[in-house]
Amino acid sequence: MRLRIDKPLAQLTPRERSRLLDRRPADEPQLTDQVRALLARVRREGDRALREMAREFDGVELPGLEVPRQLWTAAVQRLDPALLQNLEEAARNIHAFHRAQIPQDIQVTVRPGVTLGRRSVPLSVAGVYAPGGRAAYPTSVLMGVVPARAAGVGEVILCSPPGPSGYPPDQVLAASAIAGASRLFALGGAGAIGAMAFGTATVPRTQVVVGPGNRYVTEAKRQVAGEVIIDSPAGPSEVLVLADESADPRLCALELVCQAEHDPEAAVALVTDSAPLLDRVRGVLLKEASQTPRWEIVEKALHSNGALLLAGTWDEAVAFARDYAPEHLALFTKDPRRDLEEIPTAGTAFLGQAAAVAFGDYLTGANHVLPTGGMARAFSSLSTIHFLRMYTWQEITPMAAAAMSPAVERMAEAEGLPAHAEAVRARRVPR
């Protein structure tokens, strides 16, 4: 088993360094055109297009676009009681953490008689996409729906692909009930994104569409941005482990395998200034990868996007982590809180060796819908903020209006806007 890159940072070629730092998929004109055509079908034909897409892409005849509520309830009753408790705890943690993210309203008096404020209000209708089909990702349901509920959104529309029965898997149905979705539709891919963005006779039009998915889903979200708010672009899973000589080599290796098992295109890397640690991680990594049941996926990921990197100094390792801007950053160091201050470009960070990324994927309450491909340099994780809009208000007393009038008159006239000048001139004498 061979990693794509296994060498000192100083020996990286410009092409190798570029490949490590720019992990976004290359533009695919054919994919772009396909998704554009699918979205146009949904906009034009509505529900009929969605039924036809289920036949074409999912190989099923949908009993109905919407999943009846009684099927959610039955799925909850069939769920393993221990798993049910786990999902309920995860939902509570997600709600608590995301509820705390709601920004406080502010009010500031900037000069006598001029008071400004900002308020946040929840959106009315939110759309959440949860990947699935023949697989089941109940935690993706929780990560999308629960933050919307924590924000106070009135109606939360959930779409997830149908399985062979024509409905999403039981775990997704149960998670829909646990999370508090308003309605669930058995829709997948670009069609589902279009349905939530444009609305159909059956599917409500939403104001925001969030959630992970395959490249068709990601491209569809990119194309409907502007029609609706979207969360960050998301591609294959990734992790960067930043480790010093104190790190446990097996725990480092397990973090790489953990993310590599998601997808053959997953990007996994470790950077350290300790050559002995890197040697030990290399040996353990190959052993752990060969023992996992998903070893074929792991092997492809390591070969395509795996990297073990040796820095000449600790500052060089930290600088690389900052530039890499990973979806998941694992800080396996003596002082992870200090190191975190130097790397503000991760989707989410895990501090210390006890903090396995998998805890965040499932149970801690932080969101696992995160920017990938280096987009964490600019984009943020899915949060309550995605389901809120902010507006400002301005209160001006007559005396303050009269005092500000000369300055605004001059500025308006300088810009050639005489009506603006007259509007403030009329306030010069308090009434």
C-alpha positions as CSV (number, residue, x, y, z in Angstrom):
1,M,0.0,0.0,0.0
2,R,1.5,3.3,-1.1
3,L,0.6,6.9,0.0
4,R,0.4,9.5,-2.7
5,I,2.9,11.8,-0.9
6,D,5.4,10.7,1.8
7,K,8.2,13.1,2.2
8,P,9.5,16.2,3.9
9,L,7.6,19.4,3.3
10,A,10.8,21.1,2.0
11,Q,11.0,18.5,-0.8
12,L,7.5,19.0,-2.1
13,T,7.4,20.0,-5.8
14,P,5.2,23.1,-6.6
15,R,2.8,20.7,-8.3
16,E,2.6,18.4,-5.2
17,R,2.1,21.3,-2.8
18,S,-0.6,22.7,-5.1
19,R,-2.4,19.4,-5.2
20,L,-2.3,19.2,-1.4
21,L,-3.7,22.7,-0.8
22,D,-6.2,22.9,-3.7
23,R,-8.3,19.8,-3.2
24,R,-11.5,21.0,-4.9
25,P,-12.6,18.8,-7.8
26,A,-11.7,20.1,-11.2
27,D,-14.5,21.8,-13.1
28,E,-16.6,19.2,-15.0
29,P,-18.4,20.9,-17.9
30,Q,-20.4,17.8,-18.6
31,L,-21.6,17.5,-15.0
32,T,-22.5,21.2,-14.9
33,D,-24.6,20.8,-18.1
34,Q,-26.3,17.7,-16.8
35,V,-27.3,19.4,-13.5
36,R,-28.5,22.5,-15.3
37,A,-30.7,20.3,-17.5
38,L,-32.1,18.5,-14.4
39,L,-32.9,21.7,-12.6
40,A,-34.6,23.1,-15.7
41,R,-36.8,19.9,-15.8
42,V,-37.8,20.4,-12.2
43,R,-38.6,24.1,-12.7
44,R,-40.6,23.3,-15.9
45,E,-42.3,20.0,-15.0
46,G,-42.4,19.9,-11.2
47,D,-43.7,16.7,-9.6
48,R,-43.7,14.8,-12.9
49,A,-40.0,15.4,-13.4
50,L,-39.3,14.3,-9.8
51,R,-41.2,11.0,-10.4
52,E,-39.3,10.4,-13.7
53,M,-36.0,11.1,-12.0
54,A,-36.7,8.5,-9.3
55,R,-37.3,5.9,-12.0
56,E,-34.2,7.0,-14.0
57,F,-31.7,7.4,-11.2
58,D,-33.0,5.4,-8.2
59,G,-34.7,2.6,-10.1
60,V,-38.0,2.9,-8.1
61,E,-41.6,3.9,-8.7
62,L,-42.4,6.2,-5.9
63,P,-45.6,5.4,-3.9
64,G,-45.7,9.2,-3.3
65,L,-43.3,12.0,-3.2
66,E,-44.1,12.7,0.5
67,V,-43.5,10.0,3.1
68,P,-46.6,9.6,5.3
69,R,-46.0,10.6,9.0
70,Q,-47.2,7.1,10.2
71,L,-44.2,5.5,8.5
72,W,-41.9,7.8,10.6
73,T,-43.6,6.6,13.8
74,A,-43.4,3.0,12.8
75,A,-39.7,3.3,12.0
76,V,-39.1,4.8,15.5
77,Q,-40.9,1.9,17.1
78,R,-38.8,-0.6,15.0
79,L,-35.5,1.1,15.9
80,D,-33.1,-0.6,18.3
81,P,-33.8,1.0,21.7
82,A,-30.1,1.7,22.4
83,L,-29.7,3.4,19.0
84,L,-32.8,5.4,19.6
85,Q,-31.4,6.7,22.9
86,N,-28.1,7.5,21.2
87,L,-29.8,9.5,18.4
88,E,-32.0,11.3,20.9
89,E,-28.9,12.3,23.0
90,A,-27.2,13.5,19.8
91,A,-30.2,15.6,18.9
92,R,-30.3,17.2,22.4
93,N,-26.6,18.0,22.2
94,I,-26.9,19.5,18.7
95,H,-29.9,21.6,19.8
96,A,-28.1,22.9,22.9
97,F,-25.0,23.9,21.1
98,H,-26.8,25.4,18.1
99,R,-29.3,27.3,20.3
100,A,-26.4,28.9,22.0
101,Q,-25.2,30.3,18.7
102,I,-28.1,32.6,18.1
103,P,-26.6,36.1,18.1
104,Q,-27.8,38.6,20.7
105,D,-29.7,41.6,19.4
106,I,-27.7,44.8,19.7
107,Q,-28.5,48.5,20.2
108,V,-25.8,51.3,19.9
109,T,-26.2,55.0,20.3
110,V,-23.5,56.3,17.9
111,R,-24.2,60.1,18.6
112,P,-26.8,61.9,20.7
113,G,-30.2,61.2,19.2
114,V,-29.0,58.5,16.8
115,T,-29.6,54.9,17.9
116,L,-28.9,51.9,15.7
117,G,-29.8,48.2,16.2
118,R,-29.6,44.8,14.7
119,R,-32.0,41.9,15.2
120,S,-32.0,38.3,14.0
121,V,-35.1,36.5,13.0
122,P,-35.6,32.9,11.8
123,L,-36.4,32.0,8.3
124,S,-39.9,30.7,7.6
125,V,-39.1,27.6,5.6
126,A,-35.8,25.7,5.5
127,G,-34.8,22.8,3.2
128,V,-32.5,20.1,4.4
129,Y,-30.9,17.4,2.2
130,A,-29.8,14.1,3.8
131,P,-27.9,11.6,1.5
132,G,-29.0,8.1,1.4
133,G,-30.8,5.7,-0.9
134,R,-29.5,2.3,-0.2
135,A,-27.4,3.6,2.7
136,A,-28.7,5.3,5.8
137,Y,-27.3,8.5,7.4
138,P,-29.6,9.4,10.3
139,T,-27.0,11.8,11.8
140,S,-27.0,13.9,8.6
141,V,-30.8,14.3,9.2
142,L,-30.1,15.5,12.8
143,M,-27.3,17.8,11.7
144,G,-29.5,19.6,9.2
145,V,-32.9,19.6,10.9
146,V,-32.1,20.2,14.5
147,P,-30.1,23.5,14.0
148,A,-33.0,24.8,11.9
149,R,-35.4,24.0,14.8
150,A,-33.0,25.6,17.3
151,A,-33.0,28.7,15.2
152,G,-36.8,28.8,15.4
153,V,-37.6,28.0,11.7
154,G,-41.3,27.4,11.3
155,E,-41.3,24.7,8.7
156,V,-38.4,22.3,8.0
157,I,-38.6,20.4,4.7
158,L,-36.4,17.3,4.5
159,C,-35.5,15.4,1.3
160,S,-33.6,12.1,1.2
161,P,-33.3,9.5,-1.6
162,P,-35.7,6.6,-1.8
163,G,-34.4,3.0,-1.2
164,P,-35.8,-0.1,-3.0
165,S,-39.1,0.3,-1.2
166,G,-39.6,3.8,-2.6
167,Y,-39.0,5.3,0.8
168,P,-35.8,6.3,2.6
169,P,-34.4,3.7,5.0
170,D,-35.9,3.2,8.4
171,Q,-33.1,5.0,10.2
172,V,-33.7,8.1,8.2
173,L,-37.4,7.9,8.8
174,A,-36.9,7.6,12.5
175,A,-34.3,10.4,12.6
176,S,-36.8,12.7,10.8
177,A,-39.2,12.2,13.7
178,I,-36.4,12.6,16.4
179,A,-35.1,15.7,14.7
180,G,-38.5,17.4,14.3
181,A,-38.8,17.7,10.6
182,S,-42.1,19.1,9.3
183,R,-42.3,17.1,6.1
184,L,-40.2,14.4,4.5
185,F,-39.9,13.7,0.8
186,A,-38.4,10.6,-0.9
187,L,-36.3,12.7,-3.3
188,G,-32.6,12.6,-4.0
189,G,-29.9,14.2,-6.1
190,A,-30.1,17.4,-8.1
191,G,-33.9,16.9,-8.4
192,A,-34.4,17.2,-4.7
193,I,-32.3,20.4,-4.6
194,G,-34.3,21.9,-7.4
195,A,-37.6,21.0,-5.8
196,M,-36.7,22.8,-2.5
197,A,-35.2,25.8,-4.4
198,F,-38.1,26.3,-6.9
199,G,-41.0,24.6,-5.2
200,T,-43.5,22.2,-7.0
201,A,-47.2,21.5,-6.6
202,T,-46.2,19.1,-3.7
203,V,-42.8,20.3,-2.4
204,P,-42.8,23.7,-0.7
205,R,-40.3,26.3,-1.9
206,T,-37.7,26.9,0.8
207,Q,-35.5,29.9,1.6
208,V,-32.4,27.9,2.4
209,V,-31.1,24.5,1.3
210,V,-28.4,22.8,3.3
211,G,-26.9,19.4,3.7
212,P,-24.1,17.2,2.2
213,G,-24.4,15.1,-0.9
214,N,-22.7,13.7,-3.9
215,R,-21.2,15.8,-6.7
216,Y,-24.6,16.2,-8.4
217,V,-26.1,17.6,-5.2
218,T,-23.1,19.9,-4.6
219,E,-23.3,21.2,-8.2
220,A,-27.1,21.7,-7.9
221,K,-26.7,23.7,-4.7
222,R,-24.1,25.9,-6.4
223,Q,-26.4,26.5,-9.3
224,V,-29.4,27.4,-7.2
225,A,-27.4,29.8,-4.9
226,G,-29.1,33.1,-5.4
227,E,-32.5,31.5,-5.6
228,V,-32.0,30.3,-2.1
229,I,-29.3,30.5,0.6
230,I,-26.9,27.5,0.6
231,D,-24.4,26.3,3.1
232,S,-20.7,25.7,2.2
233,P,-19.5,23.6,-0.7
234,A,-18.8,20.1,0.5
235,G,-16.9,17.4,-1.2
236,P,-15.2,14.2,-0.1
237,S,-14.3,13.9,3.6
238,E,-10.9,15.0,4.8
239,V,-8.7,15.3,7.9
240,L,-5.3,16.8,8.8
241,V,-3.6,15.5,11.9
242,L,-1.1,17.9,13.3
243,A,1.1,15.9,15.7
244,D,4.2,16.5,17.8
245,E,6.5,13.9,19.4
246,S,4.0,13.4,22.3
247,A,1.4,11.9,20.0
248,D,0.3,8.2,20.0
249,P,1.2,6.8,16.5
250,R,-1.8,4.4,16.5
251,L,-4.3,7.1,17.4
252,C,-2.8,9.3,14.6
253,A,-3.1,6.4,12.1
254,L,-6.7,5.6,13.2
255,E,-7.8,9.1,12.4
256,L,-6.4,8.8,8.9
257,V,-8.1,5.5,8.3
258,C,-11.3,6.7,9.9
259,Q,-11.7,9.5,7.3
260,A,-10.3,7.4,4.4
261,E,-13.0,4.8,4.8
262,H,-15.7,7.4,3.8
263,D,-14.7,7.7,0.2
264,P,-12.0,6.7,-2.3
265,E,-11.5,10.4,-2.9
266,A,-11.2,11.3,0.8
267,A,-8.1,13.4,1.6
268,V,-6.1,12.4,4.7
269,A,-2.8,13.8,5.8
270,L,-0.5,14.0,8.8
271,V,2.2,16.7,9.4
272,T,4.7,16.6,12.2
273,D,8.2,17.8,13.0
274,S,9.1,14.5,14.6
275,A,10.8,12.0,12.2
276,P,10.5,9.1,14.8
277,L,6.8,9.7,15.1
278,L,6.3,9.8,11.4
279,D,8.1,6.5,11.0
280,R,5.9,4.8,13.6
281,V,2.7,6.2,12.1
282,R,3.7,4.9,8.7
283,G,4.1,1.4,10.0
284,V,0.9,1.4,12.1
285,L,-1.1,3.0,9.3
286,L,-0.4,0.3,6.8
287,K,-1.4,-2.3,9.5
288,E,-4.6,-0.6,10.5
289,A,-5.6,0.0,6.9
290,S,-5.1,-3.6,5.9
291,Q,-7.3,-4.8,8.8
292,T,-10.4,-2.6,8.3
293,P,-13.3,-4.2,6.5
294,R,-13.4,-1.2,4.1
295,W,-9.8,-1.6,3.2
296,E,-10.3,-1.3,-0.5
297,I,-11.8,2.2,-0.1
298,V,-9.1,3.1,2.4
299,E,-6.4,1.9,0.1
300,K,-7.7,4.0,-2.8
301,A,-8.0,7.1,-0.6
302,L,-4.5,6.7,0.7
303,H,-3.1,6.2,-2.8
304,S,-5.1,9.1,-4.3
305,N,-5.0,11.7,-1.5
306,G,-2.9,10.4,1.4
307,A,0.1,12.3,2.7
308,L,2.7,11.9,5.5
309,L,4.7,15.1,5.8
310,L,7.7,15.9,7.8
311,A,8.3,19.6,8.7
312,G,11.7,20.9,9.4
313,T,10.4,23.0,12.3
314,W,7.2,23.2,14.4
315,D,6.4,26.6,12.9
316,E,6.6,25.1,9.4
317,A,4.2,22.4,10.4
318,V,1.7,24.9,11.8
319,A,2.0,27.1,8.8
320,F,1.2,24.2,6.5
321,A,-1.8,23.2,8.6
322,R,-3.1,26.8,8.3
323,D,-2.7,26.8,4.5
324,Y,-4.2,23.3,4.2
325,A,-7.5,24.5,5.8
326,P,-8.9,21.0,6.4
327,E,-12.5,20.0,7.0
328,H,-11.3,18.2,10.2
329,L,-8.2,19.3,12.1
330,A,-6.9,16.9,14.8
331,L,-4.5,18.6,17.1
332,F,-2.5,15.8,18.8
333,T,-0.1,18.1,20.5
334,K,1.1,19.0,24.0
335,D,-0.8,22.3,24.0
336,P,-3.7,22.0,21.5
337,R,-5.4,25.2,22.6
338,R,-2.3,27.2,22.0
339,D,-1.8,25.6,18.6
340,L,-5.5,26.2,17.6
341,E,-4.9,30.0,18.0
342,E,-2.4,29.7,15.1
343,I,-4.8,27.8,12.8
344,P,-8.1,29.6,12.3
345,T,-8.8,27.9,9.0
346,A,-10.3,24.6,9.9
347,G,-14.0,23.5,9.4
348,T,-13.8,22.1,13.0
349,A,-10.9,21.3,15.3
350,F,-10.4,18.4,17.8
351,L,-8.2,19.3,20.7
352,G,-6.1,16.5,22.2
353,Q,-5.8,12.8,21.5
354,A,-9.0,11.9,23.4
355,A,-10.9,13.9,20.8
356,A,-11.5,11.4,18.0
357,V,-13.1,13.0,15.0
358,A,-15.8,10.3,15.1
359,F,-17.1,11.8,18.4
360,G,-17.9,15.0,16.5
361,D,-19.4,13.1,13.6
362,Y,-22.0,11.6,15.8
363,L,-22.5,12.8,19.3
364,T,-20.9,15.9,20.7
365,G,-23.4,18.3,19.2
366,A,-21.0,20.3,16.9
367,N,-22.1,20.2,13.3
368,H,-20.5,17.7,10.9
369,V,-21.6,19.5,7.7
370,L,-18.4,21.3,7.0
371,P,-16.4,23.0,4.2
372,T,-14.0,20.8,2.3
373,G,-11.3,21.2,-0.4
374,G,-9.6,24.1,1.4
375,M,-12.8,26.1,1.4
376,A,-12.5,26.5,5.2
377,R,-10.3,29.5,4.4
378,A,-13.5,31.4,3.7
379,F,-16.6,29.2,4.5
380,S,-17.9,28.1,7.9
381,S,-19.6,24.9,9.2
382,L,-23.3,24.6,9.1
383,S,-24.8,26.5,12.0
384,T,-27.8,28.2,13.4
385,I,-26.7,31.4,11.5
386,H,-27.6,29.7,8.2
387,F,-31.3,29.6,9.3
388,L,-31.5,33.3,10.4
389,R,-31.5,36.6,8.7
390,M,-30.4,39.8,10.3
391,Y,-31.9,43.3,9.8
392,T,-31.0,46.6,11.2
393,W,-33.1,49.5,12.5
394,Q,-32.3,53.2,12.9
395,E,-33.9,55.7,15.2
396,I,-33.2,59.5,14.7
397,T,-34.6,62.2,16.9
398,P,-35.6,65.6,15.3
399,M,-32.7,67.4,17.0
400,A,-30.2,64.8,15.7
401,A,-31.7,65.1,12.2
402,A,-31.2,68.8,12.2
403,A,-27.6,68.4,13.5
404,M,-26.7,65.9,10.8
405,S,-28.5,67.7,7.9
406,P,-25.6,70.0,6.7
407,A,-23.1,67.1,6.4
408,V,-25.5,64.9,4.6
409,E,-26.6,67.7,2.2
410,R,-22.9,68.2,1.2
411,M,-22.3,64.5,0.7
412,A,-25.5,64.1,-1.4
413,E,-24.7,67.1,-3.6
414,A,-21.1,65.8,-4.1
415,E,-22.7,62.6,-5.4
416,G,-25.1,64.5,-7.7
417,L,-28.2,63.5,-5.8
418,P,-30.2,66.7,-5.1
419,A,-33.3,64.9,-3.9
420,H,-31.3,63.3,-1.1
421,A,-30.0,66.7,-0.1
422,E,-33.6,68.2,-0.1
423,A,-34.9,65.2,2.0
424,V,-32.5,66.0,4.8
425,R,-32.7,69.8,4.4
426,A,-36.4,69.4,5.2
427,R,-35.5,68.0,8.6
428,R,-33.2,70.9,9.5
429,V,-35.8,72.7,11.5
430,P,-37.4,70.4,14.0
431,R,-41.2,70.1,13.7
